[in-house]
Amino acid sequence: MFTKILLCSDGSPGADGATRYALWLARQLKAHLLVLHITDIRLLEGPLLADLSGALGAQPYPALLSQFRELQQTRAGAILSTIVAQCRERGVGCETIHATGSLVHTLLEAEARADLVVLGQHGEHAQWGGGQLGSSVERMVRASTKPCLVVSEKFREPRHLLLAHDGSEESMKALYRGINLAVALQAAVTIVAACETGREDGAAAHLQPARELAETRGLKTHAQLVHAAPEQAILQMTDEVDADLVVMGAYGHTRIREWILGSVTSQVLRKSRVPVLLARGT
């Protein structure tokens, strides 16, 4: 189970939601929290500051850059100190990391020390994103090699987990991750499999052993076949059983196929009203 949780925070409302989930999980699982704030290097090296300096007729670029660096440092300190205070209130051990660099590269470096990454579904520019999954969040999740929990702003204790299962290698990882997490949280589980009409036998062949596995761990378990596309089945069952968290495999198709068809993972991340745990590893 998860013993070190990496929380990515940019100070946005979405990140506040991630903080609540990370703190709750850390308490429940007795895990240590690593809190990461990244200053995107593009803000410091791109043309924005140079253009701003010229447009305003303000101080020379080097002076403006120095002031901007100080501002980012102050902002990061305020964000991280707030989370540290919340950790102390809840008795959660934590450590903070402020790094300047590319979002993806910095995340990959930091996550080497953790076994779960927690991010907000929407970042600091969500007000211009039309409610869509943040592009930075999706890039980070795609690049990550660790299980990622992508959460919404609204917090609700995960007491009912929806496990998406199709018998593939990635969904088997999700199944084991989800069952272990449900046991740790004393949560109920619903296992869902999508299938086309006429192919029920194949889906049931994967679904029944998954249900039996969950029941042998003492979990209250429901299993359901749904005649729909995988993303539709997951979202539909999430609403029908009022699940609090979805557990599924991550990016099972090639990047080319995702670009043409759209990934099931991406669709669920963008549309889910509850947190989504993308399972990786054993």
Salt bridges, closest charged atoms under 4 A:
ASP40 OD2 - ARG42 NH2 2.59
GLU89 OE1 - ARG90 NH1 3.63
GLU95 OE1 - ARG113 NH2 2.79
GLU109 OE2 - HIS105 NE2 3.08
GLU124 OE1 - ARG75 NH2 3.14
GLU124 OE2 - HIS125 NE2 3.99
GLU138 OE2 - ARG142 NH2 3.15
GLU138 OE1 - ARG270 NH2 3.10
GLU157 OE1 - ARG159 NH2 2.95
GLU169 OE2 - LYS173 NZ 3.83
GLU170 OE2 - LYS173 NZ 3.45
GLU196 OE1 - ARG199 NE 3.88
GLU200 OE2 - HIS227 NE2 2.62
GLU215 OE2 - ARG211 NE 3.11
ASP239 OD1 - ARG273 NE 2.69
ASP242 OD1 - ARG156 NH2 3.35
ASP242 OD1 - ARG273 NH2 3.50
ASP244 OD1 - ARG156 NE 2.66
GLU258 OE1 - ARG142 NH1 2.37
GLU258 OE1 - ARG255 NE 3.80
